[in-house]
């Protein structure tokens, strides 16, 4: 009898993430993963109690990939805009991971996302520094523009829109400037 194939936990998670990237979370079955690894399901279940535990690890891996996009966006000259552009790029280039994180039973919804995503503190800080906003105003503006940005990302992820990069950039700029102008007008009306 041939020896059992041995795979590390990370190798299994990586292969599982590749399956999800290609065909979405429903494609992640023990049999499909065994086929991808060219082994039986035994090595999978020697590392994971069940498929739900493996799926949790895939979600964490998807989050790490997503974080890389946002980190890259925060290096732009306008970090807030860069983060928005990279969020949409993630939806376009990693459609199944985007759907997993932001459009599935594994997602936490926008409010949960705003609370749980470690990147949001960095994005709000970039808004404060770039535009001289207080923390509360920056958080509110970030949430408002995130709703708009998420809408574009979902349209892209579902194949419902075909905006080019320049048009997406222009739309984000327009929405941001409009919202910022509204904040300033509201502030002036109060004074």
GUKE-227349 format. One record per residue: x, y, z negated of N, C-alpha, C, O in turn; residue in one letter. Coordinates in nm, 2 decimals, m for minus. Example, Ala and Ser with C-alpha at 12.3 -4.5 7.8 and 13.67 -1.06 7.14 Angstrom:
   neast  nnorth     nup  caeast  canorth    caup   ceast  cnorth     cup   oeast  onorth     oup  type
    1.32   m0.57   m0.78    1.23    m0.45   m0.78    1.32   m0.33   m0.78    1.42   m0.33   m0.85     A
    1.28   m0.22   m0.71    1.37    m0.11   m0.71    1.29    0.00   m0.79    1.34    0.11   m0.80     S
end
This chain:
   neast  nnorth     nup  caeast  canorth    caup   ceast  cnorth     cup   oeast  onorth     oup  type
    0.09   m0.12    0.00    0.00     0.00    0.00    0.09    0.12    0.00    0.18    0.13   m0.08     X
    0.06    0.22    0.09    0.15     0.34    0.09    0.13    0.43   m0.04    0.02    0.43   m0.09     X
    0.23    0.50   m0.08    0.22     0.58   m0.20    0.12    0.70   m0.17    0.10    0.74   m0.06     X
    0.06    0.74   m0.28   m0.04     0.85   m0.27    0.04    0.98   m0.23    0.15    1.00   m0.28     X
   m0.02    1.06   m0.14    0.04     1.19   m0.11    0.03    1.28   m0.23   m0.07    1.28   m0.30     X
    0.14    1.35   m0.25    0.14     1.44   m0.37    0.14    1.59   m0.32    0.22    1.62   m0.23     X
    0.05    1.66   m0.37    0.04     1.80   m0.34    0.04    1.88   m0.47   m0.03    1.84   m0.56     X
    0.10    2.00   m0.47    0.09     2.09   m0.58   m0.05    2.15   m0.58   m0.12    2.15   m0.48     X
   m0.08    2.20   m0.70   m0.21     2.27   m0.71   m0.21    2.39   m0.61   m0.32    2.41   m0.54     X
   m0.10    2.46   m0.60   m0.10     2.58   m0.51   m0.11    2.53   m0.36   m0.17    2.61   m0.28     X
   m0.05    2.42   m0.32   m0.07     2.37   m0.19   m0.21    2.34   m0.16   m0.26    2.37   m0.05     X
   m0.28    2.28   m0.25   m0.42     2.25   m0.23   m0.51    2.38   m0.22   m0.59    2.39   m0.13     X
   m0.48    2.47   m0.31   m0.55     2.60   m0.30   m0.53    2.67   m0.17   m0.62    2.73   m0.11     X
   m0.40    2.67   m0.13   m0.37     2.74    0.00   m0.44    2.67    0.12   m0.49    2.74    0.20     X
   m0.44    2.54    0.12   m0.51     2.47    0.23   m0.66    2.50    0.22   m0.73    2.52    0.32     X
   m0.72    2.50    0.10   m0.86     2.53    0.08   m0.89    2.67    0.13   m1.00    2.69    0.19     X
   m0.80    2.76    0.09   m0.82     2.90    0.13   m0.82    2.91    0.29   m0.90    2.99    0.34     X
   m0.73    2.84    0.35   m0.72     2.84    0.50   m0.86    2.79    0.56   m0.90    2.84    0.66     X
   m0.91    2.68    0.50   m1.04     2.63    0.54   m1.15    2.74    0.53   m1.23    2.76    0.62     X
   m1.15    2.81    0.42   m1.25     2.91    0.40   m1.23    3.03    0.49   m1.33    3.09    0.54     X
   m1.11    3.07    0.51   m1.08     3.18    0.61   m1.13    3.14    0.74   m1.18    3.23    0.81     X
   m1.12    3.02    0.78   m1.16     2.98    0.92   m1.31    2.96    0.94   m1.36    3.00    1.04     X
   m1.37    2.91    0.83   m1.51     2.87    0.85   m1.61    2.91    0.73   m1.72    2.87    0.74     X
   m1.56    2.98    0.64   m1.64     3.02    0.52   m1.65    2.91    0.41   m1.60    2.80    0.43     X
   m1.70    2.95    0.30   m1.70     2.86    0.18   m1.78    2.73    0.20   m1.74    2.63    0.15     X
   m1.89    2.73    0.28   m1.96     2.60    0.30   m1.87    2.50    0.37   m1.90    2.38    0.35     X
   m1.77    2.54    0.44   m1.68     2.44    0.50   m1.58    2.37    0.41   m1.52    2.27    0.44     X
   m1.58    2.42    0.28   m1.48     2.37    0.19   m1.55    2.25    0.12   m1.62    2.26    0.02     X
   m1.52    2.13    0.17   m1.56     2.01    0.10   m1.44    1.92    0.07   m1.33    1.95    0.13     X
   m1.45    1.83   m0.02   m1.34     1.74   m0.05   m1.29    1.67    0.08   m1.17    1.66    0.10     X
   m1.38    1.62    0.15   m1.35     1.54    0.27   m1.27    1.63    0.38   m1.17    1.60    0.43     X
   m1.33    1.75    0.40   m1.26     1.85    0.50   m1.12    1.88    0.45   m1.03    1.89    0.53     X
   m1.11    1.91    0.32   m0.98     1.94    0.26   m0.88    1.83    0.27   m0.77    1.84    0.30     X
   m0.93    1.71    0.24   m0.85     1.59    0.26   m0.80    1.57    0.40   m0.69    1.54    0.43     X
   m0.89    1.59    0.50   m0.85     1.59    0.64   m0.75    1.69    0.67   m0.65    1.66    0.74     X
   m0.76    1.81    0.62   m0.66     1.92    0.65   m0.53    1.88    0.59   m0.43    1.91    0.65     X
   m0.53    1.82    0.47   m0.40     1.78    0.40   m0.35    1.65    0.46   m0.24    1.60    0.42     X
   m0.43    1.58    0.54   m0.40     1.45    0.59   m0.38    1.35    0.48   m0.28    1.27    0.47     X
   m0.48    1.35    0.39   m0.48     1.25    0.27   m0.62    1.22    0.23   m0.72    1.27    0.29     X
   m0.63    1.13    0.13   m0.76     1.10    0.08   m0.80    1.22   m0.02   m0.73    1.32   m0.03     X
   m0.91    1.21   m0.08   m0.96     1.31   m0.17   m0.89    1.30   m0.31   m0.90    1.39   m0.39     X
   m0.82    1.19   m0.33   m0.76     1.16   m0.46   m0.66    1.27   m0.51   m0.67    1.31   m0.62     X
   m0.57    1.32   m0.42   m0.48     1.42   m0.47   m0.55    1.55   m0.51   m0.51    1.62   m0.60     X
   m0.66    1.58   m0.44   m0.74     1.70   m0.48   m0.80    1.69   m0.62   m0.78    1.78   m0.70     X
   m0.86    1.57   m0.65   m0.92     1.55   m0.78   m0.82    1.52   m0.89   m0.85    1.51   m1.00     X
   m0.69    1.49   m0.85   m0.59     1.48   m0.95   m0.55    1.61   m1.01   m0.50    1.63   m1.12     X
   m0.57    1.72   m0.92   m0.54     1.86   m0.97   m0.66    1.94   m1.01   m0.64    2.03   m1.09     X
   m0.78    1.90   m0.96   m0.90     1.98   m1.00   m1.01    1.89   m1.05   m1.03    1.78   m1.00     X
   m1.07    1.93   m1.16   m1.17     1.85   m1.22   m1.29    1.83   m1.13   m1.35    1.72   m1.12     X
   m1.32    1.93   m1.05   m1.43     1.92   m0.95   m1.41    2.03   m0.84   m1.32    2.11   m0.85     X
   m1.50    2.03   m0.74   m1.49     2.12   m0.63   m1.52    2.27   m0.68   m1.47    2.36   m0.63     X
   m1.61    2.28   m0.78   m1.63     2.41   m0.83   m1.51    2.48   m0.89   m1.49    2.60   m0.87     X
   m1.42    2.40   m0.96   m1.30     2.46   m1.01   m1.21    2.50   m0.90   m1.14    2.60   m0.90     X
   m1.20    2.42   m0.79   m1.12     2.46   m0.67   m1.18    2.58   m0.61   m1.10    2.67   m0.57     X
   m1.31    2.59   m0.60   m1.37     2.71   m0.54   m1.34    2.84   m0.62   m1.31    2.94   m0.56     X
   m1.33    2.83   m0.75   m1.29     2.94   m0.83   m1.15    2.98   m0.80   m1.12    3.10   m0.79     X
   m1.06    2.89   m0.77   m0.93     2.92   m0.74   m0.92    2.99   m0.60   m0.84    3.08   m0.58     X
   m1.00    2.94   m0.51   m1.01     3.00   m0.38   m1.06    3.15   m0.39   m1.00    3.24   m0.32     X
   m1.15    3.17   m0.47   m1.20     3.31   m0.49   m1.09    3.40   m0.54   m1.07    3.51   m0.50     X
   m1.01    3.35   m0.64   m0.90     3.42   m0.69   m0.79    3.45   m0.58   m0.74    3.56   m0.58     X
   m0.77    3.35   m0.50   m0.67     3.36   m0.39   m0.72    3.47   m0.29   m0.64    3.55   m0.24     X
   m0.85    3.47   m0.26   m0.91     3.57   m0.17   m0.89    3.71   m0.23   m0.87    3.80   m0.16     X
   m0.91    3.72   m0.36   m0.89     3.85   m0.43   m0.75    3.90   m0.41   m0.73    4.02   m0.39     X
   m0.65    3.81   m0.42   m0.51     3.85   m0.41   m0.49    3.90   m0.27   m0.42    4.00   m0.25     X
   m0.54    3.83   m0.17   m0.53     3.88   m0.03   m0.59    4.01   m0.01   m0.53    4.10    0.05     X
   m0.71    4.03   m0.07   m0.78     4.16   m0.06   m0.70    4.27   m0.13   m0.68    4.38   m0.07     X
   m0.64    4.24   m0.24   m0.56     4.34   m0.32   m0.44    4.38   m0.23   m0.41    4.50   m0.24     X
   m0.39    4.29   m0.15   m0.28     4.33   m0.07   m0.32    4.44    0.03   m0.24    4.53    0.06     X
   m0.44    4.42    0.09   m0.49     4.53    0.18   m0.50    4.66    0.11   m0.46    4.76    0.17     X
   m0.56    4.66   m0.01   m0.59     4.79   m0.08   m0.46    4.85   m0.12   m0.44    4.97   m0.11     X
   m0.36    4.77   m0.17   m0.23     4.83   m0.20   m0.17    4.90   m0.08   m0.11    5.00   m0.10     X
   m0.18    4.83    0.03   m0.12     4.89    0.15   m0.19    5.03    0.19   m0.13    5.12    0.22     X
   m0.33    5.03    0.17   m0.40     5.15    0.19   m0.37    5.26    0.10   m0.37    5.38    0.14     X
   m0.33    5.23   m0.02   m0.30     5.33   m0.12   m0.16    5.40   m0.09   m0.13    5.50   m0.16     X
   m0.09    5.34    0.00    0.04     5.40    0.04    0.02    5.51    0.15    0.12    5.57    0.19     X
   m0.10    5.52    0.21   m0.12     5.62    0.31   m0.11    5.76    0.26   m0.11    5.78    0.13     X
   m0.09    5.85    0.35   m0.08     5.99    0.31   m0.20    6.04    0.23   m0.18    6.11    0.13     X
   m0.32    5.99    0.27   m0.44     6.01    0.19   m0.48    5.88    0.13   m0.55    5.80    0.20     X
   m0.43    5.85    0.01   m0.46     5.71   m0.04   m0.60    5.67   m0.05   m0.64    5.55   m0.03     X
   m0.69    5.76   m0.08   m0.83     5.73   m0.10   m0.89    5.69    0.04   m0.96    5.59    0.05     X
   m0.85    5.76    0.14   m0.90     5.72    0.28   m0.83    5.59    0.32   m0.89    5.51    0.38     X
   m0.70    5.58    0.29   m0.63     5.46    0.33   m0.70    5.33    0.27   m0.71    5.23    0.33     X
   m0.74    5.34    0.14   m0.80     5.23    0.07   m0.93    5.20    0.14   m0.97    5.08    0.16     X
   m1.01    5.30    0.18   m1.13     5.27    0.26   m1.11    5.21    0.39   m1.18    5.11    0.43     X
   m1.01    5.26    0.46   m0.98     5.20    0.59   m0.93    5.05    0.58   m0.97    4.97    0.66     X
   m0.86    5.03    0.48   m0.81     4.89    0.46   m0.92    4.80    0.41   m0.92    4.68    0.44     X
   m1.01    4.85    0.34   m1.13     4.77    0.30   m1.21    4.72    0.42   m1.24    4.61    0.43     X
   m1.23    4.82    0.51   m1.30     4.78    0.64   m1.21    4.69    0.72   m1.26    4.59    0.78     X
   m1.08    4.71    0.73   m0.99     4.62    0.80   m1.00    4.48    0.74   m1.00    4.38    0.82     X
   m1.00    4.47    0.61   m1.02     4.34    0.55   m1.14    4.27    0.60   m1.14    4.15    0.62     X
   m1.25    4.35    0.61   m1.38     4.29    0.65   m1.37    4.24    0.80   m1.43    4.14    0.83     X
   m1.29    4.31    0.88   m1.28     4.28    1.02   m1.18    4.16    1.04   m1.21    4.06    1.11     X
   m1.07    4.16    0.97   m0.96     4.06    0.99   m0.98    3.94    0.91   m0.94    3.83    0.95     X
   m1.04    3.95    0.79   m1.06     3.84    0.70   m1.21    3.82    0.67   m1.25    3.82    0.56     X
   m1.29    3.82    0.78   m1.44     3.82    0.77   m1.49    3.72    0.67   m1.57    3.75    0.58     X
   m1.44    3.60    0.67   m1.50     3.50    0.58   m1.46    3.52    0.43   m1.53    3.49    0.34     X
   m1.34    3.57    0.41   m1.30     3.61    0.28   m1.37    3.73    0.23   m1.41    3.74    0.11     X
   m1.40    3.83    0.32   m1.48     3.94    0.28   m1.62    3.90    0.24   m1.67    3.94    0.14     X
   m1.68    3.81    0.32   m1.81     3.76    0.29   m1.81    3.69    0.16   m1.90    3.71    0.08     X
   m1.71    3.61    0.13   m1.70     3.54    0.01   m1.69    3.64   m0.11   m1.77    3.62   m0.21     X
   m1.61    3.74   m0.10   m1.59     3.83   m0.22   m1.71    3.93   m0.23   m1.74    3.97   m0.34     X
   m1.77    3.97   m0.12   m1.86     4.09   m0.13   m2.00    4.06   m0.07   m2.09    4.15   m0.08     X
   m2.02    3.94   m0.02   m2.16     3.91    0.04   m2.20    3.77    0.01   m2.27    3.71    0.09     X
   m2.17    3.71   m0.11   m2.21     3.58   m0.14   m2.24    3.56   m0.29   m2.24    3.66   m0.36     X
   m2.28    3.44   m0.32   m2.31     3.41   m0.46   m2.19    3.43   m0.55   m2.20    3.43   m0.67     X
   m2.07    3.43   m0.49   m1.95     3.45   m0.57   m1.92    3.60   m0.59   m1.83    3.63   m0.67     X
   m1.99    3.69   m0.52   m1.96     3.83   m0.54   m2.04    3.88   m0.66   m2.13    3.82   m0.71     X
   m2.00    4.00   m0.71   m2.06     4.05   m0.83   m2.14    4.18   m0.80   m2.19    4.24   m0.90     X
   m2.17    4.21   m0.68   m2.24     4.33   m0.64   m2.16    4.45   m0.65   m2.05    4.45   m0.71     X
   m2.21    4.56   m0.60   m2.13     4.69   m0.60   m2.10    4.74   m0.74   m1.98    4.77   m0.77     X
   m2.19    4.74   m0.83   m2.16     4.79   m0.97   m2.06    4.70   m1.04   m1.97    4.75   m1.10     X
   m2.08    4.57   m1.02   m1.98     4.48   m1.08   m1.85    4.49   m1.02   m1.74    4.49   m1.09     X
   m1.84    4.51   m0.89   m1.72     4.53   m0.82   m1.65    4.66   m0.87   m1.53    4.66   m0.89     X
   m1.73    4.76   m0.89   m1.67     4.89   m0.93   m1.61    4.88   m1.07   m1.51    4.94   m1.10     X
   m1.67    4.79   m1.15   m1.61     4.77   m1.29   m1.50    4.67   m1.29   m1.40    4.69   m1.37     X
   m1.50    4.57   m1.21   m1.41     4.46   m1.22   m1.28    4.48   m1.13   m1.18    4.42   m1.16     X
   m1.29    4.55   m1.02   m1.18     4.56   m0.93   m1.07    4.65   m0.98   m1.10    4.77   m1.00     X
   m0.96    4.59   m1.01   m0.85     4.67   m1.07   m0.80    4.78   m0.98   m0.75    4.88   m1.02     X
   m0.83    4.77   m0.85   m0.79     4.87   m0.75   m0.86    5.00   m0.77   m0.81    5.11   m0.74     X
   m0.98    4.99   m0.82   m1.07     5.11   m0.83   m1.00    5.22   m0.92   m1.01    5.34   m0.89     X
   m0.94    5.18   m1.03   m0.87     5.28   m1.11   m0.76    5.36   m1.04   m0.75    5.48   m1.05     X
   m0.69    5.28   m0.95   m0.59     5.35   m0.87   m0.65    5.44   m0.77   m0.60    5.55   m0.74     X
   m0.76    5.40   m0.71   m0.83     5.48   m0.61   m0.88    5.61   m0.67   m0.87    5.71   m0.61     X
   m0.95    5.59   m0.79   m1.00     5.71   m0.85   m0.89    5.81   m0.89   m0.90    5.93   m0.88     X
   m0.78    5.75   m0.94   m0.66     5.83   m0.97   m0.61    5.91   m0.85   m0.57    6.03   m0.86     X
   m0.61    5.84   m0.74   m0.56     5.91   m0.61   m0.66    6.02   m0.58   m0.61    6.13   m0.53     X
   m0.79    6.00   m0.60   m0.88     6.11   m0.57   m0.86    6.23   m0.67   m0.86    6.34   m0.62     X
   m0.84    6.20   m0.79   m0.81     6.31   m0.89   m0.69    6.39   m0.85   m0.70    6.51   m0.85     X
   m0.58    6.32   m0.82   m0.46     6.39   m0.78   m0.47    6.46   m0.65   m0.43    6.58   m0.64     X
   m0.53    6.40   m0.55   m0.53     6.46   m0.42   m0.63    6.58   m0.41   m0.60    6.67   m0.33     X
   m0.74    6.57   m0.48   m0.84     6.67   m0.47   m0.87    6.75   m0.59   m0.96    6.83   m0.60     X
   m0.79    6.73   m0.70   m0.81     6.81   m0.82   m0.94    6.79   m0.89   m1.00    6.88   m0.95     X
   m0.99    6.67   m0.88   m1.12     6.64   m0.94   m1.10    6.58   m1.08   m1.01    6.52   m1.11     X
   m1.20    6.61   m1.17   m1.20     6.55   m1.30   m1.24    6.40   m1.28   m1.29    6.36   m1.18     X
   m1.21    6.32   m1.39   m1.23     6.18   m1.38   m1.37    6.14   m1.35   m1.40    6.05   m1.26     X
   m1.47    6.20   m1.41   m1.61     6.16   m1.39   m1.65    6.19   m1.25   m1.72    6.11   m1.19     X
   m1.62    6.31   m1.20   m1.65     6.35   m1.06   m1.59    6.25   m0.96   m1.65    6.21   m0.86     X
   m1.46    6.22   m0.99   m1.39     6.13   m0.89   m1.45    5.99   m0.89   m1.46    5.93   m0.79     X
   m1.49    5.94   m1.01   m1.56     5.81   m1.01   m1.69    5.81   m0.94   m1.72    5.72   m0.86     X
   m1.77    5.92   m0.96   m1.89     5.93   m0.88   m1.88    5.94   m0.73   m1.95    5.88   m0.66     X
   m1.78    6.02   m0.69   m1.75     6.03   m0.55   m1.70    5.90   m0.49   m1.74    5.86   m0.38     X
   m1.62    5.83   m0.57   m1.57     5.70   m0.52   m1.68    5.61   m0.50   m1.69    5.53   m0.40     X
   m1.78    5.60   m0.60   m1.89     5.51   m0.58   m1.97    5.55   m0.46   m2.02    5.46   m0.39     X
   m2.00    5.68   m0.44   m2.08     5.72   m0.33   m2.02    5.68   m0.19   m2.08    5.63   m0.10     X
   m1.89    5.71   m0.18   m1.82     5.68   m0.06   m1.80    5.53   m0.04   m1.79    5.48    0.07     X
   m1.79    5.46   m0.15   m1.78     5.31   m0.14   m1.90    5.25   m0.09   m1.90    5.16   m0.01     X
   m2.02    5.31   m0.12   m2.15     5.26   m0.07   m2.14    5.27    0.09   m2.18    5.18    0.16     X
   m2.10    5.39    0.13   m2.09     5.42    0.28   m1.99    5.32    0.34   m2.02    5.26    0.45     X
   m1.87    5.31    0.28   m1.76     5.23    0.34   m1.81    5.08    0.34   m1.78    5.01    0.44     X
   m1.87    5.04    0.23   m1.92     4.90    0.23   m2.02    4.87    0.34   m2.02    4.76    0.40     X
   m2.10    4.97    0.37   m2.20     4.95    0.47   m2.13    4.93    0.61   m2.17    4.84    0.68     X
   m2.03    5.01    0.64   m1.96     4.99    0.76   m1.89    4.85    0.76   m1.89    4.78    0.86     X
   m1.83    4.82    0.65   m1.76     4.69    0.64   m1.85    4.57    0.66   m1.82    4.48    0.73     X
   m1.97    4.58    0.61   m2.07     4.47    0.62   m2.11    4.47    0.77   m2.13    4.36    0.83     X
   m2.14    4.58    0.83   m2.17     4.58    0.97   m2.06    4.52    1.06   m2.09    4.44    1.15     X
   m1.94    4.55    1.02   m1.83     4.49    1.10   m1.82    4.34    1.07   m1.80    4.26    1.16     X
   m1.84    4.30    0.94   m1.82     4.15    0.91   m1.93    4.07    0.97   m1.92    3.95    0.99     X
   m2.05    4.13    0.99   m2.16     4.05    1.05   m2.17    4.06    1.20   m2.26    4.01    1.26     X
   m2.07    4.14    1.26   m2.07     4.15    1.40   m2.17    4.25    1.46   m2.21    4.24    1.57     X
   m2.23    4.33    1.37   m2.33     4.42    1.41   m2.28    4.56    1.45   m2.36    4.64    1.50     X
   m2.15    4.58    1.44   m2.10     4.71    1.49   m1.96    4.69    1.55   m1.89    4.59    1.52     X
   m1.93    4.78    1.64   m1.81     4.76    1.72   m1.73    4.89    1.72   m1.68    4.93    1.82     X
   m1.73    4.96    1.60   m1.65     5.08    1.59   m1.50    5.05    1.60   m1.45    4.95    1.55     X
   m1.44    5.14    1.68   m1.29     5.13    1.68   m1.23    5.20    1.56   m1.30    5.26    1.48     X
   m1.10    5.18    1.54   m1.03     5.23    1.42   m1.05    5.38    1.41   m1.07    5.44    1.31     X
   m1.04    5.45    1.53   m1.05     5.60    1.53   m1.19    5.64    1.49   m1.20    5.74    1.41     X
   m1.29    5.58    1.54   m1.42     5.61    1.50   m1.45    5.59    1.35   m1.52    5.67    1.29     X
   m1.40    5.48    1.30   m1.42     5.45    1.16   m1.35    5.55    1.08   m1.41    5.60    0.98     X
   m1.23    5.59    1.12   m1.16     5.70    1.04   m1.23    5.83    1.05   m1.25    5.89    0.94     X
   m1.29    5.86    1.16   m1.36     5.99    1.18   m1.49    5.98    1.09   m1.53    6.08    1.03     X
   m1.56    5.87    1.09   m1.68     5.86    1.01   m1.65    5.87    0.86   m1.73    5.93    0.79     X
   m1.54    5.80    0.82   m1.51     5.81    0.68   m1.47    5.95    0.64   m1.51    6.00    0.53     X
   m1.40    6.02    0.72   m1.36     6.16    0.70   m1.49    6.25    0.69   m1.50    6.33    0.60     X
   m1.58    6.23    0.78   m1.70     6.31    0.78   m1.78    6.29    0.66   m1.83    6.38    0.59     X
   m1.80    6.16    0.62   m1.88     6.13    0.50   m1.81    6.18    0.38   m1.88    6.24    0.29     X
   m1.68    6.17    0.37   m1.61     6.22    0.25   m1.62    6.37    0.24   m1.65    6.42    0.13     X
   m1.59    6.44    0.35   m1.60     6.59    0.34   m1.74    6.63    0.31   m1.76    6.73    0.24     X
   m1.84    6.56    0.36   m1.98     6.60    0.33   m2.01    6.58    0.19   m2.08    6.67    0.12     X
   m1.97    6.47    0.13   m2.00     6.44   m0.01   m1.92    6.54   m0.10   m1.97    6.59   m0.20     X
   m1.79    6.57   m0.06   m1.71     6.66   m0.14   m1.77    6.80   m0.14   m1.78    6.87   m0.24     X
   m1.82    6.84   m0.02   m1.88     6.97    0.00   m2.01    6.98   m0.09   m2.03    7.08   m0.16     X
   m2.09    6.87   m0.10   m2.21     6.87   m0.18   m2.17    6.88   m0.33   m2.24    6.95   m0.40     X
   m2.07    6.82   m0.37   m2.02     6.83   m0.51   m1.98    6.97   m0.54   m2.02    7.02   m0.64     X
   m1.91    7.03   m0.45   m1.87     7.17   m0.47   m1.99    7.27   m0.48   m1.99    7.36   m0.56     X
   m2.08    7.25   m0.39   m2.20     7.33   m0.38   m2.29    7.31   m0.51   m2.34    7.41   m0.57     X
   m2.30    7.19   m0.56   m2.37     7.16   m0.68   m2.30    7.23   m0.80   m2.37    7.29   m0.88     X
   m2.17    7.22   m0.80   m2.09     7.28   m0.91   m2.11    7.43   m0.91   m2.13    7.49   m1.01     X
   m2.11    7.49   m0.79   m2.13     7.64   m0.78   m2.27    7.68   m0.82   m2.29    7.79   m0.88     X
   m2.37    7.60   m0.78   m2.51     7.63   m0.82   m2.53    7.63   m0.97   m2.61    7.70   m1.03     X
   m2.45    7.54   m1.04   m2.46     7.54   m1.19   m2.40    7.66   m1.26   m2.43    7.70   m1.37     X
   m2.30    7.72   m1.19   m2.22     7.83   m1.25   m2.29    7.96   m1.22   m2.24    8.06   m1.27     X
end
